[in-house]
Amino acid sequence: MTDDTLPSVDENHIIAERREKLNTIRKQANAYPNSFRPQNTADKIHATYGNLTHDEFVEQAITVSAAGRMMLKRIMGKASFATLQDGQSKIQIYVSREKIGEDLYNTFKHFDVGDILGVAGKLFKTKTGELTIDVHSIELISKCLRPLPEKFHGLTDLEQRYRMRYLDLIMNQDSRQVFITRSKIVQSMRNSMVGEGYLEVETPMMHTIPGGATAKPFKTHHNALDMPLFLRVAPELYLKRLIVGGLQRVFEINRNFRNEGLSTRHNPEFTMIEFYESYANYTRMMELTETILRQTAVEAVGKLQFEYQGKMVDFDKPFDRLSLVDSIIKYNPEYNVSDLNNIDFLKQEIKKLTKETPKSDALGVLQLALFEENTETKLWQPTFILDYPIEVSPLARSSDINTKITERFELFVVGRELANGYSELNDPEDQSSRFKAQVAQKDAGDEEAMHYDADYVRALEYGMPHTGGCGIGIDRLVMLLTDSASIRDVILFPHMRPE
């Protein structure tokens, strides 16, 4: 533990007092019973009975049972009010000595904020109109031994929120809502794919050869087989093997692992959806991506125009489409086409921006490097960037019009990549040549370059139809639709250094 997470002297005193209470309970009864079965949830109680009047409650004598964490308690002599938190909702309870008896009422008065309780009783409305359970039975289900953060300030330390997500979820309704929205986003995307006739599949997470993306992998070792294995950086090559096998439309919602840096946009493990369709190309993938994102936005947040970090994003309008070179010129009008096809000029510009001399002499690599330095962050509204150079697209099909570029796109929103797709390379000899070029880069010191995957080339030799493929970053989409500044805000348990 760090000094910031160590309990204070006062907190240690509170924990000791609560442990004493627990010891007293243990002597009298089962301290952690498992027999209580709530028949109602707070949200359904509010939805079903929230509009009834006081007289209707009296006439109908509605009895409910509920369970939840006590977040507030107000002792008022012979009767008390408390609030139970149940998932996303809360329900007030009224506990009186008259209804539950003096012994149980005295026991209740010693329950602590944070304790999980089960109650049953009749519903009524207070004079202020708050829906309340008039408790006739109550029991302690689980003792909270550690004090919750102070109510009005909550859990504000970001590192503590990420490290102790369970406490963050208890205290912060906004955090709970982010992850509820995340679940809706994933479900919507799954429904979209199934509606398009795609088959959901599962592919290996441990690979003998890392592939499907230019990224540095995590390496492990299989003891029984005495061989190295890699956590997958992408499922792409396995999914395309399935296209070879005749599964014409496949998708996977997958966890990927990349042994690279951390930032507000990067986590060592992250979630994507990847999908591949036979007899399609990158144009079809762009259209499908746009459709999926619009449907997901509507189903998850109910709108196509929303705010992200103080600026509006519009999913309603058709997404813009620009070539890589055209986008640099549009957002940096001091350049022209001649400049962007001049290797020496590109090197000079990149050195001005990065203070380092580029190692590559490949035109496409330099164009992409300049784009990443001075254009990418300017693409706030949804924009497809097209026509990536062949040098940086080892799995994409070359354009029939210009063999120096590929039929590839990346979708950028709020200045960051959200999706990557292309017309898949299905020529086994071309793919073999591209893999060899990647191996040469790896031998030259590029840790992110791909290995040569002989089995994948063999699969292509059996024949793969022309295919369109795309991957969408789910974590970044959740950030966008929940207005979250950091990827750690949308991953339940982001990677952290040990305490």
N, C-alpha and C positions, 0 to 999 in steps of 0.2 A: 504494500500500500504506500501511496505517497502521503506526504504530510497533509495535503488537502483532503484526502479521503479517510484519514484516521479519525475515529470518533473523538469528540471533545470531552473534557472532564464532565460537563453537564450531561452530554449524551450518554456517556458511560454510566452515569448515575441513573438515568432514565431506563437504560437497558437492564441494569441490575434490579431495579424496582419491578420491571415487567417480568423478569425471570422469576422473581419471588412470587408474583401473582400466578405465573404458570405452574410453579411448584405446588402452590396451594390448590390449584384446580386439579392437578394430577392426583393429589391425595383423596379427592372427593369423587372424581368421575374421569371418564375418558377425555383427555385434553384435546384430542383431535378426532371427534366423531365423524363418521361418514354415512350417517343414515338420513340426513336432511335432504329432501328433494323439493326444491322450489317449484311451484306450479305456474308461476307467472314471472315475467321479466319486467323491469321498470319501464322500458320503452313501450311494451305492449299494454301495460296498465294505463299509461298516459294516453296511448292511442285509442284504447277501447273505452275508457271511462272519463277521460279528461274533460269532456263537454257536459257531463251530467251536472245537475243542480244539487244543492244541499238536500232539498226535499226528495229528490229521486234517490239519493244515496240512502236516506232514511227508509224510504219505501222498499227498496230492493235488497237492502242488507247484504251488500256484495262483500264476500270474503275472499281474500287472496293470501298467497304465501310467496315470499321473495327472499333472496339472499344477496348480500353484497358487502362491500367494505365500508365501515363507518368512517365518513370523512368529516363529520361535524357532530358535536354533542353539546346540548344546552340543558344543564341540570336546573330544574325549577321546583325544588322542594319535593312535593308528592307526585309530580309528573315531569316528564322531560321530553324534549324533541331531539331527534338525531336525523342525519341524512345518510342513506346507504347509496353507494355508487355501484351500479350494475352495468358493466360494459360501457356503452356510450351514454347511458342515462342515469338519473338519480331519482330516488323516491324518498320523501320525508316519512319518518315514523314517529308516532306519539306513544310513549311508554309511561304507564301510570301504575302506581302502587295498587290502586283499586282493581285494575284488570289482571295483573300478573302476580299479585301477592307481595307482601313485604319482603320476604327473603329473596325472591328472584329480583325484585326491584333494587334491593341493596347490592345484589351481585351485578346487575346492569350498571349501576353507578360507578363500579370499579372497572368496567370495560374501558378500553383505551381507543382513542382515534387511531384508525388503521386496522383494528380487529375486524375479522370477517364474521358476520352474524347471519342467522336465519330467523325470519319472523313470520308470523301469521296473524291475521286480524281483519277487521272490517274497514272498508274505505270510507273516508269522509273528506269534506273540504273545510279548511280553516276559514276564519273570518276574512282573511286576505285572499282566499280563493285557491290556496295551495292544496293539491291532492296529497292525502296523507293516509297512512295505515295506522289505525287504532289497534295497537298490538295486544293480543291476548295470549301469545306464547312467543318466547324468544330464547335462542341458544347461541352460545359461542361455538363457531365452527373452526376458526383458526386464529391463534393468538399472534398479534403483531408485536414482535419483540423489539423492533427498532422504531424510533419516532420518525414520522413522516416530516418532510420539509415544511417550514412555516407556510401557512395557507396562502397568504397574500403575495409572497415572493416566489413560492414554488421552487422548482428545481431549475435554476437559471444557468448553472455552470455547464457549458457545452460538453466538455470532456466527460463530466460526470453523467450527463444525459446519455451520451453514446455508450459509456462503459457500463452504466447501470440502467439499461433500457427498461427493465421491469419497473423501476422507480419512476422513470420518465413517463411511462404509460399510465401509472397510477395517478400522477400529479397533473399531467398536461393533456387536456382534451384535444388540443391541436395536434399533438403527436399521434394520439389514437386515431384521429380523423385521417391523417396522412396515410397510415397503413391500411385503414379501411378503404380509402381511395385507391391505394396500390392494388389491393385485391380485386377491386372492381375493374381496374385497368387490365390486369392480367386475364381476368375472366372474359372481358369484352374482346380482347385480342384473340383469345382461344375460340370464342364463338364466331368471330369474323372468319377465321381460317376454316373452321368446320363448315360454315355457310358457303364458303367458296369451293367446297369439295376437297379440302386438304385432309390428309390423314396425320394424326399426331403420332410421333414415334419417339423412341429413346435410343440414344447412341452412347458409346462408351465415354466415360469421363477420365479414364486412364489410357493413355496412348503410348504405343511403342515408339512412334515418331510424332513429334509435335507438328501440326500443320493446320492449314485453313486460315492462317493470318500471319502477318509479320509481327511477331511479338516474342519476348523472352519468356520461356516457360518455367514452371516450378518442376523440379526433378525429384523423384523418389526412387525406391528400390523395392522390388518384389523378392522376398527372401526365398520362397519355395522354388521359383524359377531362376533365381540368381540373375536377375536382369534389371536394367534401369527402366523406369516408366516416367512418363510426363503427364502432369495434369493438363487437360485440354485447354488450348488457347482459343479454339473455335470448333464447332461440330461439322464444319462445312464439308470436308472430304468424305466423311461417313454418310452424310445426307445425300451427297451426289452419287455415292455407291448405290444407294437405294433407288435413285433415278435410273441408273444403269440396270438395276434388277427389275424394273418395270413398275415401281410404285410412282405414279406420274405426278402426284402432288403431295409433298410431305412438309411437315413443319415440326419444330421442336422448341419448347421453351426451356432454355438451358442455362446452367451455371458455367461460366468460363473463368479461367485463372491465368493471370499474367503477372510475372515476377518483375514488375516495373514500379515506377514512382507512385506516390499518393498525392492527391490534390482534391480540390472541391469537386472535380469531375471524374476522379479515378479512385477505384478501390481494387485491391488485389484479386478479389472475386466479385463477379458482377453477373447480372442476368440479361439475357438477350432472347429475342425470338428470331429464329432463322427459318426461311421457307423457300422451297424450290419447286418449280413448275415446268414440266416437260412442254416442249413446243411453244415456249414463250421467250421473250427477250427483255432487255432492260427497260424498254418503253412500257411494257405490260407491268413490270415490277414497280415502276414509278407510279403508274395509275393505281395499282393495288395498294401501295404504301399510303398514298394520299387518302384513299377510301378508308383504309383501316384506321388511320390516325383521326380522321374526322369522326368516324363512328365511335371510337374509343373516347374522344373528348366529350361527345354528347352523353354517352352512357355513364362516364365516370364523374364529370363535373357539370354536365347539363348545358354546355355552351361551347361555341366555336371561337368566340372572341374573349380573351381573358388576359389578365395582367400577370406579368412576370417581372419581379424586382423593380416595380414602378413603371414599366413600359408595356404597352399593349402588344399582344401577339394575335394575329388573325389567321385562323385555320379555314375561314369561310371562303376567302378568295382563292382562285387557282394558284398553286405554288409556282414561284418563279423558276425558270430554267436558264442557266448560263453555262457556257463552257468554262473550263478552268482559266484559260487565258482571258476570255471576255470579262470574267468576274474581277480579275486583278485590275484590268483597265477601267471597268465601271467604277470601282471603289477607290482607285488610285489613278486619276486622270492624267497624272504627270507622265505615265508610261504609254507606249504605243506597241503595236504588234512586233515591230522590228526589234525594239528593246528586249521583249520577252522571248525572242528567238536568238538572242546574242548571249552566248555562254559567259563571256568575260563580263558583260554588263550585269548579268544575273549574279555572278559571284561578288562583284563589287557592292551591289545593293544588299545582298544577304549579309555581307560582312559589316556594312553600316548598321544593320538592324541587330545583329547578334554579337558583334565584336569578335567573330571567329570566321576563319576562312573555310568555306565548304570543301570537303574532301572529294566529293564527286565531280566528274566532268560531264555527267549525263544531263542533257537538256531537260528531260522530263523531271528528273530528281530536283533540279534547281528551280524549275517552275513551281513545283509543289512546295518546296521549302519557302519560296517567296510568298506564295499564297498563304501558307500557314502563319507567316510572320506578320503580314500587313493587310490581309483580306478576310480571313476566316472570322475574326471577332466582329466584323462589321455586318455580317449576315444575320440580322435580327429576325426578319420575317422569313417564313419557310422558303428555302431556296435549294433547288436541285443543282449541284455542280456536276457538269458532264465532261466527257472526253478526257479522262485521265491518261497520262502518258503510260506507255507499255512498261517502262522500267519500274514503275511503282505499283503495277497491277498484275502480279504473276499468275492469277487464276482467272482473269477476265479475257473474253474473246476480243481479238483485234477488230477494229472497224474495217468494213469492206471498202470504205472510201479512202481512209488514211490509215495505213498499217502501223503508224507510229503512235497512234492513240487507241484506246480500248472503249468498248461499249460499257462504260461504268459510270455510276453516279454516286455521289454522297449527298445526303440531305442535311442541311444546316438550319438550325433554329436557335435564336438568341445567342448567336456567335459560337455555337458548338455543334459538332457532328452528332446527328441523331440516328441516321441510317446509312447503310452502305450496300449497294446492289450492283449487279451487272448481268450481262449476257455471259453465261458460263463458257469457259474454254472447254471444248469437247474434242479437240484434235489431239490425240495422244502423243504424236511426235512433237508438236508445238509445246504441249505441256511438259514433256520430258526436257526439252531445250530450256524452258523457263525455269524448271527446277534446278537444272545444272547451273544456270546463271545465279540462282539464289545460293547454291552451295559455294560458288566462287566468292560471293559476297561474304558468306559466313567464314570461309577460310581467310578472308582478308580482315576479319575482326568484327563483322556485323553480327552481334548476338541475337538480333531480332529476325535475321534472314531465315528462310525455310530450309528444312532438310529435303533430301530427295526421297519421295515416297513411291517406291517401285510398285507396290501393290495397287496404289491408286492409278498409276499409269497403266498397269495391266487391266484394271477394271475398265478404263476408257477404251482400251484396245478391243473390248467386247462390243463397244458401240454405245454411246450415250446420245440421245436426241438433243437437238438444240434446246437449251434450258435457260430460264431466268431464275435468279436467286437474289435474296435480300436478307439482311439482318437489321433489326431495330433494337437499339439499346433501351431496355425497359426501365432501368434505374434513371436514366436521363429523361425519359418521357414522364416518369413519376415526378421528378424534380420540376419539370415544366408545368405539369397540370396541377401541382400542389403549391406552386410558388415557393419552392425550397431552394435555398442558396447553395447548399452543399449536398453531395451524394450521400454523405453520412446521415443526413436527415431522413433519407428514404430507404435506408438499409437497416433492418431491425438490429443487427449486431455487426456494425462495421469493424474492420480490423483496427486494433489498438495495440500499443506497446503493453507488455505485461506491467502490472502495478508494482 
